[in-house]
Amino acid sequence: MSLANSAVPGATASAVDSAAITAARRFVNLYPTDEDAAYAQYIIGLSYYAQIPEITRDQRNAVLAMQNFNELIERYPDSIYIEDAKTKLRAARDQLAGKEMQVGRYYLERREYPAAVNRFRTVVEDYANTRHVEEALARLVETYYAMG
């Protein structure tokens, strides 16, 4: 039996995450200075993080997880959840960089070189501290070489 089914019989994990996000967001909005507000903000980010799909799918939840973890870090810098939020933030950034690489490789295969260059440059410029930078630089060289 999954955690989602044990928490709310018949509910999907996505529905449970959605309910958690709604409840936590309401709590943070009503009680932003409460001692549990940092935890509620962490739950919002964690719920989006748990819904990040495989790299070939839309990465909206990765963006939302990053936004909420960044908000946690900015609003509650002394929280005990900061370290885990930073770790998950790095993973979400890596996921977004991976998506850019996937789209860039797609364009490269189809010889859409300017579009491929834009995607690879985005990885190098916006996601410089991810594991995808080396491949992005190599693909940029490959793409420029193919362009002539």
C-alpha positions as CSV (number, residue, x, y, z in Angstrom):
1,M,0.0,0.0,0.0
2,S,1.4,3.4,-1.0
3,L,1.8,6.3,1.3
4,A,-0.8,8.2,-0.7
5,N,-3.3,5.5,-0.2
6,S,-2.6,5.1,3.5
7,A,-3.0,8.9,4.0
8,V,-6.2,9.3,2.1
9,P,-7.9,6.1,0.9
10,G,-8.5,6.2,-2.9
11,A,-6.3,9.3,-3.4
12,T,-3.4,9.4,-5.8
13,A,0.0,10.7,-4.8
14,S,-0.5,13.8,-6.9
15,A,-3.8,14.5,-5.2
16,V,-2.2,14.2,-1.8
17,D,0.7,16.4,-2.9
18,S,-1.8,19.0,-4.2
19,A,-3.7,19.0,-0.9
20,A,-0.5,19.4,1.0
21,I,0.6,22.3,-1.2
22,T,-2.8,24.0,-0.7
23,A,-2.8,23.5,3.1
24,A,0.8,24.5,3.6
25,R,0.5,27.6,1.3
26,R,-2.6,28.7,3.3
27,F,-0.7,28.3,6.6
28,V,2.3,30.3,5.3
29,N,0.0,33.0,4.1
30,L,-1.9,33.2,7.3
31,Y,1.0,32.7,9.8
32,P,4.2,33.8,8.1
33,T,6.0,34.4,11.4
34,D,4.9,31.2,13.1
35,E,7.6,28.8,14.2
36,D,6.1,26.1,11.9
37,A,5.9,28.4,8.8
38,A,9.4,27.3,7.6
39,Y,8.2,23.7,7.8
40,A,5.1,24.5,5.8
41,Q,7.2,26.3,3.2
42,Y,9.5,23.2,3.1
43,I,6.4,21.0,2.5
44,I,5.4,23.1,-0.5
45,G,8.8,22.7,-2.1
46,L,9.0,19.0,-1.1
47,S,5.6,18.3,-2.7
48,Y,6.6,19.9,-6.0
49,Y,9.9,18.1,-5.8
50,A,8.2,14.7,-5.4
51,Q,6.2,15.4,-8.6
52,I,9.2,16.1,-10.8
53,P,8.8,13.8,-13.8
54,E,11.4,12.1,-16.0
55,I,13.5,14.4,-18.1
56,T,11.5,13.9,-21.3
57,R,8.4,15.4,-19.7
58,D,7.4,19.0,-18.8
59,Q,9.6,20.3,-16.0
60,R,7.1,22.8,-14.5
61,N,7.2,21.1,-11.1
62,A,11.0,21.4,-11.0
63,V,10.7,25.1,-11.5
64,L,8.0,25.4,-8.8
65,A,10.1,23.3,-6.4
66,M,13.1,25.6,-7.0
67,Q,11.0,28.7,-6.5
68,N,9.6,27.4,-3.2
69,F,13.0,26.1,-1.9
70,N,14.5,29.5,-2.7
71,E,11.6,31.2,-0.9
72,L,12.3,29.0,2.1
73,I,16.0,29.9,2.0
74,E,15.3,33.6,1.8
75,R,12.5,33.9,4.3
76,Y,13.7,31.4,6.9
77,P,17.5,31.4,6.7
78,D,18.0,29.8,10.2
79,S,15.6,26.9,9.5
80,I,16.6,23.3,10.1
81,Y,15.3,22.5,6.6
82,I,17.8,24.8,4.7
83,E,20.4,22.1,4.1
84,D,17.9,19.6,2.6
85,A,16.3,22.4,0.6
86,K,19.6,23.4,-0.9
87,T,20.4,19.7,-1.8
88,K,17.0,19.4,-3.5
89,L,17.4,22.8,-5.1
90,R,20.7,21.6,-6.7
91,A,18.9,18.4,-7.9
92,A,16.1,20.4,-9.5
93,R,18.5,22.7,-11.2
94,D,20.3,19.7,-12.6
95,Q,17.0,18.3,-13.8
96,L,16.3,21.6,-15.7
97,A,19.8,21.6,-17.2
98,G,19.2,18.0,-18.3
99,K,16.0,19.0,-20.0
100,E,17.8,21.8,-21.9
101,M,20.5,19.3,-23.0
102,Q,17.8,16.8,-24.2
103,V,16.1,19.5,-26.3
104,G,19.5,20.7,-27.6
105,R,20.4,17.2,-28.7
106,Y,17.1,17.0,-30.4
107,Y,17.8,20.1,-32.4
108,L,21.3,19.0,-33.1
109,E,20.1,15.7,-34.6
110,R,17.7,17.6,-36.8
111,R,20.5,20.0,-37.9
112,E,18.7,23.0,-36.4
113,Y,22.0,24.4,-35.3
114,P,21.0,27.9,-34.0
115,A,18.3,26.4,-31.8
116,A,20.8,23.8,-30.5
117,V,23.4,26.4,-29.7
118,N,20.8,28.4,-27.8
119,R,20.0,25.4,-25.6
120,F,23.6,24.4,-25.0
121,R,24.5,28.0,-24.1
122,T,21.6,28.2,-21.7
123,V,23.1,25.2,-19.8
124,V,26.6,26.8,-19.7
125,E,25.3,30.3,-18.7
126,D,22.4,29.5,-16.4
127,Y,23.3,26.1,-15.0
128,A,27.0,26.4,-14.7
129,N,27.2,24.4,-11.5
130,T,25.5,21.3,-12.8
131,R,26.9,18.0,-14.2
132,H,25.7,18.9,-17.7
133,V,28.2,21.7,-18.4
134,E,30.9,19.5,-19.8
135,E,28.6,17.9,-22.3
136,A,27.1,21.3,-23.2
137,L,30.5,22.7,-24.0
138,A,31.4,19.7,-26.1
139,R,28.1,19.9,-27.9
140,L,28.7,23.6,-28.5
141,V,32.0,22.8,-30.2
142,E,30.3,20.0,-32.2
143,T,27.5,22.3,-33.3
144,Y,29.8,25.2,-34.3
145,Y,31.9,22.8,-36.2
146,A,28.9,21.5,-38.0
147,M,27.8,25.0,-38.9
148,G,31.1,25.7,-40.5
